[in-house]
Amino acid sequence: MPRRADPKCIACAQLSAEKARQLHGPQGDGCWNERRCHRKRSHYRNRREQNEKRRTNYRQQVAQQRADSRVETVSLAVTETSIPYANLYIWREKRKDAPVHAIAATVIQNGQKVLEVKPIHCAGYRKRQLERYMEQKVMPYLKERFGITHFSNEIRLEPIECPLKDCPLKEKFGAADD
């Protein structure tokens, strides 16, 4: 570890050279050394700026090394039309055994929503009934029209966010908001 700076030298660095010689020279406490004190005083007066400059240079050097060690990034042209994909939206609480409140689907192509399957309430539906609805109604339509055989993403939303106007949860929570 480096040696601590002498507080007397730090205080001395703030004085003019003549005053420092008077206080610390042969007439003072005798610690003045012509060979070392000029350099030491300059260092103590400017060390904050020098240390900051050194830290900045080090940060730039480290950032440059990180940039150099990264994998090369290449941008390739994408085909003009992208393959459509479907997202399944499921409104249900977070817990695993929570019942499904509502479901909907969207198809996205070229970054644009091209089809939206309207949400339906699933209150009273059993798991098998929901699977049958998806297998017999939604998926055959998506496969026939877009060639989609599965959902890319399943997005879970809270039941309170249900978009259906006749949702019983809106009546329950809407009365509390008024």
N, C-alpha and C positions, 0 to 999 in steps of 0.2 A: 504494500500500500504506500502511496506517496506520503511524504511528510506533510504535516499540517502547516499552513501558512502562519507565521508569527504575527499575532495581532498588532504588535508594536510596529512591524514593517508595513503592515497594511495601513495603519494610521499615518505612518511616516510618508507613504507614497502619495498621500493627498496634500502634503505640504510642498512648498516650493523647494528647490534644491538648496538654496542658500539657508533657508530656515531649518531644513533637515540637517545640514552640516553643523549649524549652531547647536541644535538640540542634541544631536547624536555624535558629533565630532569630538575632537580632543577636549574642547571646553565643556562638552555635555557629558553624556553617559559613556562615550567612547566606543559605541558599536558601529559607527560609520566606517565603511571600507570603500575607498575610491574605486577599486577594481570591480566589486560586485554590486554595490548599491544602485548605481545608475540603471543597470539592466533589471535588477529586481524591482525597482520602483516602477519602471516602465511596464513590466509584466503585471504587477499588482493593479496598476491603473487600468490596463486594457484587457485583463483576463476574462471578464464577462463576454466581451465581444469576440475575443479569440476562441473561447470555448464554444460559443454559439456557432461561430463560423466552422469550427471543427466538427460539431455535431451535424450541422447542415450538410457538409461535404460527405460525412459518413452515411447519412440517410440517403443522399443522392446515389452514392456508390452502391449501397445495398439495394435500392430500388432498381438501379441499372442491372445489377447482377440477377435479380429476380426476373426482370424483363428478358434478359438474355437467356435464362435457363428455361423459360416457358416454351411450350410446344408451339410450333408455327401455326398460325391461324390463316386459313384460306377461305375465301368466299367463292362459292361455285354457283353458276347460274342454275336456277330452278326452272322446271318445266312450267309452261304457262298455265296449265290447269293441274290442280292437285286432286288427289283421290278424296272423295267425300268420306267423312267419318261421322259417327253418331255418338251423342252424349245422352246418358240416362240420368234424369233428375229424380231423386227420391226424397220426399219430405217425410222425415221421421226423427225421433229423438236420438241422441247420441248412443245411448246404451244398446247393446247387441240384441237384446230380446224385445226391443220396442217395436210396436206394430207400425206398419207402413201407413202413413196418413194419405199420401197422394203420390202419383208418378206421372212423369212426362218425358218426352224425348225431343232432341233437336238433331238436325243434320247440318253439318258445316262443310262448305266446299269453297276453296280459294279464299278462306278467311271470312266468308260471309255466311250467315245463317240462311239456308235455302229451304228448310222444311221444319215445321214445328208440330209435333204431335201434342194436341191439347192435353193439359193435365186432367186426371180423373181422380176422384176421391176413392180411397180403398177401404173405407170404414166397413167392417164386417166381412171383407174378403179374407179368405184363408190364403196361406202361402201358395198352395197348389193352384188356386183360382187365379192369382196374380201371374204365376208362371205360365199358365194356359193362355191368358190374355196376351202376354208378351210373345209366346211361341206361335199362337194361331192368328193374331191380328197384326201386331206391330212389326215383328221381324219379317214375316212374309212380304209385307208391303215395302219395307226398307230394302229387302233383298231384290225384289222385282224392279223397283224404281232406281235404286242406286248401287246394287250389288253389295250391300252391307250385310255381313253375317253375324256381327257381334258389336257390342258397344265399346268404344274406345275408353270412355271414362264413366264412372258412376259418381255422380255428385250428390252428396247428402246435404239437405237443407233442413232447417228447423221447421216444424209444423206451423209455427206462428207466422212464417213467411209465405204461407200457402197463397197462390195467386187467384184461386177460385173465389168468385163473388159470394156464392152461397155456402161458404165454409162456416161450420159451426164454431170454430175457434175464433173467427173474427167477431162474432156476436158476443162470445164470452169475454174476450179481451177488449173489444171495442167499447163496451159499456163502461169498463174501468177507465178508459182514456177520456171519456166525455166529461 
